Amino acid sequence: MMNEKINELARDAAGGMLSFDEDGFRLSQKEAEKFCKLIVEECCKIAELKEQGFSEYHPDVSVGWYIRQRFWLEQ
């Protein structure tokens, strides 16, 4: 099951309308490219905020850890 952040970015890429089947959601080539760009933008935003020292990002924790947490890749 995909997490809500992934579904949110996919919905944004698809203009609000997602098609689901037993394997998950389906995107056109153009939507898939936009989806990838949205994921990269989200990761860059996390990295930039941490780099700028925002208090929600602990200095001893890696950017990668925060990205994995954002996309629920690490429990």
Backbone hydrogen bonds, N-H to C=O, Kabsch-Sander energy under -0.5 kcal/mol:
donor,donor_aa,acceptor,acceptor_aa,energy
7,N,3,N,-2.0
8,E,4,E,-2.7
9,L,5,K,-2.4
10,A,6,I,-2.4
11,R,7,N,-2.6
12,D,8,E,-2.3
13,A,9,L,-2.4
14,A,10,A,-1.9
15,G,12,D,-1.2
16,G,11,R,-3.7
17,M,14,A,-1.0
18,L,16,G,-0.6
19,S,26,R,-0.8
20,F,18,L,-0.5
21,D,24,G,-2.9
24,G,21,D,-1.5
26,R,19,S,-2.4
32,A,28,S,-2.8
33,E,29,Q,-2.1
34,K,30,K,-2.0
35,F,31,E,-2.7
36,C,32,A,-2.3
37,K,33,E,-2.0
38,L,34,K,-2.4
39,I,35,F,-2.1
40,V,36,C,-2.4
41,E,37,K,-2.6
42,E,38,L,-2.2
43,C,39,I,-2.3
44,C,40,V,-2.6
45,K,41,E,-2.4
46,I,42,E,-1.9
47,A,43,C,-2.4
48,E,44,C,-3.0
49,L,45,K,-2.4
50,K,46,I,-2.3
51,E,47,A,-2.5
52,Q,48,E,-1.9
53,G,50,K,-1.6
54,F,49,L,-2.1
57,Y,54,F,-2.1
58,H,56,E,-0.6
61,V,58,H,-1.5
66,Y,62,S,-1.6
67,I,63,V,-2.3
68,R,64,G,-2.7
69,Q,65,W,-2.4
70,R,66,Y,-2.4
71,F,67,I,-1.7
72,W,69,Q,-1.4
73,L,68,R,-3.5
74,E,68,R,-0.7
